[in-house]
Amino acid sequence: MPASLQAEYNLPSISEEKQIEAIDPPRFDREKCTRCMKCVEACSYEALKVVSTLESVDDIFSDVMKDALFYESSRGGFTISGGEPLMHPKTTLALLKKAKEKGLHTVLDTCGYANWNTTKPILKYVDLVMLDIKLLDDEKHKKWTGVSNRLILENAKKMAECNTKMRLRLPIIHSVNFWDLQYPKDIAAFAKTLGKSVCGIDLLPFHSFAAKKFGNIGRKGYFDHFPNIFNEEIEDYRKIISKGGWQTTIGGLIGVQQNEE
């Protein structure tokens, strides 16, 4: 660079340039977070925001009914999931009651790990239960989920006794229940004990789509580094289960009409 130009713009010489130090941005310690949200109030750049709010049952259902025309044209309805909706039985019951008052088709998406005394009254207002059955082996279930599966399986049988319509949902995950052809065989045997209540079984191959979301909030998902499973890899699972006469899918169904077939 010519000396005159350098002087005119008052630019530093190469020897005068200082190396820019990397800036380590503030980070959350999720283990210490109490969810007080004071960090949101303190952030003058509005880089942080609250993405969930407390709402009444009426407020929630008002939002649900904004899509009433869509429900009518698509034969869709109201699905309550979570998290785990049965951890909030009063709210779940109140929402489902309102949905049935409006004539909506209702679906409860649950893992089934809940007190039967609070679950049974809810079923009166449910047209379909989508029930997760992750593992039938109790020891493996404890290893991967931290709890026994006995309550889940007992609740499934009680739902069947109440003639509750169910679709069994089977997450398929490497090292957990893949590759293990005994698993779909055992699922088929278990489904038979539930009789006509089971209208279908859905295989849900693991994918890591949520890993980036976990990273965005400074958290690590337990299964972040598990490999994705592709549909063709569990086709044998589908064939084994479908021999029992159930509508068996890979990935699940969309639409009330499909669920009722």
N, C-alpha and C positions, 0 to 999 in steps of 0.2 A: 504494500500500500504506500503511495507517495506520502512523504513527510508532511506536505502542505495540507493534504486531505485529512491526515490523521490529526493534525493540530486544529483544523477548522471544526471538526466534529468532536474534538476532545476525546478521541478514542484511546483506550489503553493499548500499549504495545503488547506483543505476545508475551513478553517476559513479565509484564505487569498483571496479566490476566490471572484471576484467582479461580481455582477449581470450585465449582458450585457443589455444595454438600447436599446429599439427599435428605429430604425432609420425611421424617417418620410421623404420619398423621396420628391423631388421637385414636385410641382403640377401646372397644368395650371389653370389660371383663364380665362375661355373661354369668359367671359363677357368683359374682357379687351383686348383680343387678336385682333390685327389689321392685322394679316396675313402677317407681314413683313418678317417672316422666319429667323429673326436674331438668334432665339433660335437654329435653325438647324445648322447655321454656328458656333455657340458658343459651341455646344456639341462635345467635343473631343472624346467621346466614340461612336459616330455615332448611338446613341439610337434613334435619331429623323431623319426623312427623309421626303422629299417632295414627295408626291405620285401622284400629278397631275401637268401637264405641259401645257404651251400654245403651240398649234400646229396650223399650217395652214390647210385650207380645203384640200389642196393637200396631206399633210402629213397624215391626218386622213383617207382620202380615199385610200391612198396607203396601209395602214394597213388593210382596209376593203377588198381590192382586193387580199390580201394574201390568203384568203379562197375561192377564185373563184372556185376551183375544188369542194369544198364542196357544194357550192351553186348549181352547175350543177348536182351533184349526188343526192342531197337531195331535190331538188326543193325549197331550202330555198332562203333567200334574205337578204335585208338590213332593219333593224328596227332601227329607231332613237327615243330615249326616253330621260330620264334625271335623275333627275331634271325634268324640263319642257322645251322641245325643242322649244315651241312657244314663250318662253321668248327671244330666239335668232333666230328670223325669217330669217335673212339674211344668217346665217350660215346653218340653217336647209334647206333653199331653195337651197343653193349652193350644199350641200351634196346630196340631193334628185335628183337634176338635173344630177349630175354625175352618180348616181346609175342607172337612167333610160337610160342614154347614153350607159351604159354597159349592158343594158337589164336585170337588177336585179329587182326582185319583191320587192316592198317597202312598209313599214309599219310605220305609225306615231302613237306613243304611247303618249297620251296627256290627260290632265284633261279638256281641252277645254276652259280654262279661259284665253282668249286672244283676241286681237283686230281682228275683222273680216277682216279689210282691209289688214292686213299683213298675215292672215291665208289663205284667199281664193286663192292667187297665188300659195301657197304651195301645195294645194290639187290636182292641175294638175299633179303633179309628185308622187302622193300617190295612191297605189293600195288598201290599207286597213287602216282605222283609228281604233285604239283601244281607245275607249272614256270612261273615268271614269265617272260614274254617282253615286256619293256617297249618296246623299239624294235629294229627290224631294221637301220636305218641306223647304221653304226658311229660316224660322227662325231657324230650326234645323241645316241647312247648315251653317248659320252664326255662330251659337254656336260652332260647331265642327271644322270648317275650317277658320273662321274669315272673310269670304266674302259671298256675296249673290250668289245664283246659277243661277240667271236670265241670265247672259251673257253666261254661259255654255249651258243652255237649248236652248237659242236663236241660238247659234252657231250650236248646234246639228240639229236644224230644217233647218238652212241654208245649212248645209252639205248635208242633205237629198234632198233639192231642187236642189243641184248640182249633185245629183245621186252618192254621195260619198258612197262607201261601208264601213259599220261600224260594229264593234262588240262592244256592250255595256259591260263595265267591272264594276262589282258591288262589292266593298269591303264590307264584312259583319263583323261588329264589335259589341261586347257587349256594351249595353247602348246607342249605336248609331242607329243601325237599326236591332238589334237582341235582343230578339225574337219579331218580329212584322210582321205578315203575310199580313198586309195591304201594306207593302213596296213592296213585289214582285207583288202584284196585281196592284199597282200604276205604277210600272215599265213596266208591260205588257201593260197597257193602254197607257203609254207614247210612248213605242216602236211602237205601232200601228200607232201613228201620224206621225212617220218617214217613214212609208211605206216599200217598198222593199229594201231601203238602209240598213236596219238592217239585217245582214246575220247570226247573232248569239248573244247570251248573255252569259257572263261568270260570275259565282259567285266565289268570291275570299275570302274564309274564313280567318279571321285574325290569324296570328301566330306571335310569339315573337322572331323569328330567329335573328332579327337585334339588339336585346337588348344588347347582348354581344359586338357587334361592337361599339355601342354607348358608352358603358362603357370603351372600349379600348382607346377611344379618349377623355375620361373625360366628356362625355355628358350624360344627361338623356333624354330618349325618352318619349314623352308625354304618350304613350300607353304602357310603359314598364310593368306595373302591370295588364294590362288587360288580362283576360284568353284567351287561344287559343280556336278556334272554329273548331270542327271536321266535316269532310264531311257529315257524317250521320245526323248531327244536322241541316243541311240546305237542306236536301233532299226534304222537303215539299216546300221550296222556288223553287227548280228546277222543281218540278212537276207543280206548279202553272204557272210558266213562260213558260214552254215548251208547255202548252196547246195552246199558241198563235201560235204555228207552227215553232218557232225558234229553231235552234240547241242550246241547253242549256247545259252548262258544269259546273262542280264544279272544279275550279282550272285552267281553260283555256285550250287552244289547242296548240299543237306544230306542226309546219309544214304547208307550204302553201297549200298543197293538202287538209288537213283537213279544213283549213279556207275557202276553196273555195267550199266545199261540201254543 
